[in-house]
Amino acid sequence: MTEDETPPAGWVVVAWTPDEFGDAALEHAIAWAREGGRGVAVVNGTRGDALVDERYAAPAGLADLAEKLRGTGLPHLVRQEMGRDVAEQVLDVASELSARLVVVGLRHRSPVGKLLMGSVAQRILLTAACPVLAVKPGERPA
């Protein structure tokens, strides 16, 4: 099976950012994929409306991610997109791959922050057609 060949048991899609929240989500996604014989599809996106978006991985961060995924031995793929709502990017990949699970990292946001900017995790939780696992840094996969 090649890295991006569709695994027989389907895909686990992870909304990944190059920080502790993305690392927690990726760790859980890999654990769920291993347990179920699934592949891991990583989505890293940005709307592109800010001069610098720390959640959009630089080439070195993507190279580290690819190395980590290769080390798992699991089928995997990485999608990095710019220009649309990040939640829509994740949901589109989940739909395209008929994902069995979507994993997102949760970050604490103030009520005003939620009101002004919304929440990618919340939109994914409320809109995904498959189960969603929301994790926080420091939580270890079971």
QUIVENVEN-V502390 format. One record per backbone hydrogen bond with DSSP energy under -1.0 kcal/mol. NH is the residue of the N-H (numbers start at 1). CO is the residue of the C=O. Records with the same first field share a line. If there is no record, write none. Layout:
NH->CO / CO
//
This chain:
5->2
10->7
12->39
13->101
14->41
15->103
16->43
19->17
23->19
24->20
25->21
26->22
27->23
28->24
29->25
30->26
31->27
32->28
33->29
34->30
35->31
36->32
38->33
39->10
40->75
41->12
42->77
43->14
44->79
46->81
56->53
62->58
63->59
64->60
65->61
66->62
67->63
68->64
69->65
70->66
71->67
72->69
73->70
76->3
77->40
79->42
81->44
83->46
89->85
90->86
91->87
92->88
93->89
94->90
95->91
96->92
97->93
98->95
99->94
100->11
102->131
103->13
104->133
106->135
114->110
115->111
116->112
117->113
118->114
123->119
124->120
125->121
126->122
127->123
128->124
133->102
135->104
139->136
//
